[in-house]
Amino acid sequence: MSVEHHAGWYQKVSEQVRGLSNVEYLHCPIEEEPTPDEKPRVDAYVNAADQFGDGELDFALVDGLTRIRDLCAVKVIPKIRPGGVILRRQRELVPSLQIHFAQFAAR
């Protein structure tokens, strides 16, 4: 599964993954700096991982919108199976996210 906020990029990648049975590609349009009235769309973007059960994923790459990237990472952590891999864009982690990743690594 991949979730994209940018319409142009979504269109380009959609053409490349069309016909692949193991790819689900979702478009959740959000501005780079989400406004309060975009909360339902931000929620859909962040909560996209909820369609998977805990421990169901082998791999997750968390990139996307800078302002909500950490929220996405926190949501996907329980979805990764023990021994699975999470890649997150940018190496520095905010302290609260460090705690979540430490708990993940201890599983």
C-alpha positions in Angstrom: 0.0 0.0 0.0 1.1 3.5 -0.7 -0.6 6.8 0.2 0.1 9.9 -1.8 -1.1 13.5 -1.2 0.2 15.1 -4.4 -2.1 14.7 -7.4 0.5 15.0 -10.1 2.8 12.4 -8.5 -0.2 10.2 -7.8 -1.1 10.2 -11.5 2.5 9.4 -12.6 2.9 6.5 -10.2 -0.6 5.2 -10.9 0.4 4.6 -14.5 3.5 2.7 -13.4 1.7 0.4 -10.9 -1.5 -0.2 -12.9 -2.1 -3.9 -13.2 0.1 -4.9 -10.3 -2.0 -7.1 -8.0 0.2 -6.6 -4.9 0.1 -2.8 -4.9 -2.7 -0.7 -3.5 -2.2 3.0 -4.2 -4.3 5.6 -2.5 -4.7 9.3 -3.1 -5.4 11.5 -0.1 -5.1 15.1 -1.3 -3.6 17.4 1.5 -1.8 20.7 1.3 1.9 20.6 2.3 0.9 22.7 5.4 -2.5 21.2 6.3 -5.1 23.7 7.6 -7.5 22.8 10.4 -10.4 22.3 7.9 -8.3 19.5 6.3 -8.4 17.4 9.4 -10.6 14.7 7.9 -8.2 14.3 4.9 -5.2 14.3 7.2 -6.9 11.7 9.3 -7.5 9.5 6.2 -3.8 9.9 5.2 -2.4 9.1 8.6 -4.9 6.3 9.4 -4.4 4.5 6.1 -2.3 1.9 7.9 -5.4 0.9 10.0 -6.5 -1.3 7.1 -3.8 -3.7 8.1 -3.8 -5.9 11.2 -1.0 -5.7 13.8 2.0 -7.6 12.7 0.7 -8.0 9.1 3.4 -6.0 7.2 7.0 -7.1 6.5 8.1 -3.6 5.5 7.0 0.0 5.7 8.6 3.1 4.2 7.4 6.3 5.9 8.0 9.5 3.8 5.4 11.9 2.8 4.4 15.2 4.3 6.9 16.5 6.8 4.4 17.8 9.3 2.6 14.5 9.7 5.4 12.0 8.9 5.9 11.1 12.5 2.1 10.5 13.0 2.3 8.1 10.1 5.3 6.3 11.6 3.6 5.9 14.9 0.5 4.4 13.2 2.5 1.9 11.2 4.8 0.6 13.9 2.3 -2.0 15.3 1.5 -3.2 11.8 5.1 -4.4 11.3 5.8 -8.1 12.2 8.6 -8.9 14.5 11.8 -9.0 12.4 10.2 -6.6 9.9 11.7 -3.3 8.7 10.6 0.3 8.9 12.4 2.9 6.9 11.7 6.6 7.7 12.8 9.5 5.7 15.3 11.6 7.7 17.5 10.1 10.3 16.7 12.4 13.2 13.7 11.4 15.4 11.7 13.6 17.7 11.9 12.3 21.3 8.4 10.9 21.4 9.0 9.0 18.2 12.3 7.6 19.6 10.3 6.0 22.4 7.9 4.3 19.8 10.8 3.0 17.8 12.6 1.8 20.9 9.5 -0.2 21.9 9.3 -1.6 18.3 12.9 -2.7 18.4 12.4 -4.4 21.8 9.7 -6.7 20.5 
